[in-house]
Amino acid sequence: MPSALNSGGPVTQQAGAPIVADDLLLVGAGPYTLTETTNNVSRLAASVTNAVSYTNAVSLTIPPGADLSPGDRVDGGSHDQQRPIAIDTIDGFLTVANVVIAGSSTVSLTAGDPNGVDPDLTINAPVIGAGGVTLTADNMVITAPVIASIATLQPFASGTDIDLGGVDTANTLGLTQAELNNLRAGIVRIGDFSNTNNITVTAEGVGSVHATEVNVGAGCERLKRGDAGNHRSGDDPCCRRSA
């Protein structure tokens, strides 16, 4: 049986009191603010009326199937509510194998990487946040839809490069065409103006993103096309492209 919290009101974790369990299930009204950096849980599921904010010290999975109940997803309220969801690991993989849905609010998912080992943020089930979805990791695997008004994909570590059309490698966040095809957003933002180094386009990766607009951060003057090696100006359509 999983460890379960069921609350009709706000739950805030006391500093220095970590949750240690194989499985954690959150239900009830909430909101839940469980952000102690030494939490150690293997799998998380939630069906909560209000917001969910959870931090885990090591790798974490939102499991598939009927492993946890009810729902086995992370749910921050119905579609017409404003219920943000934020889940992050301090140092480890974050695997989304079931739906994460925040209705009209926001979702933030982060795979932390303080030691330069590039843990994956893996999206194998839909992530839905009409208010915006932010994915932060030095390597990403995106095999399911990311649905948002604004979808932001950015590295975790300072100096991590981005390769549009390429695969993940050490110190490089690769975003393949197949991964970009899973983005369903009005605006797609790739990169961070403070945390990204060079951005290389090894394929026309941004050409068929399902978005009205694509913005590439990190200073468009550092954007270059891999096959030509030409630096691109801030006016280049790779930095701001309409579908």
Secondary structure, DSSP 8 states (H G I E B T S, - for coil): --EEEEESS-EE--TT---EEEEEEEEES--EEE--TT-EEEEEEEEESS-EEEEESS-EEE--TTSSSS-SSEE-S-TTSB--EEEEESSS-EEE-S-EE-BTSEEEEEE--TTS---EEEE-S-EEETTEEEEE-SEEEE-S-EEEEEEEEE-SSTTEEEEETS--BTTEEEE-HHHHTTEEEEEEEES-TTTEEEEEESS-GGGG-BSSEEEE-S-GGGEEETTT--B--TT-TTTEE--
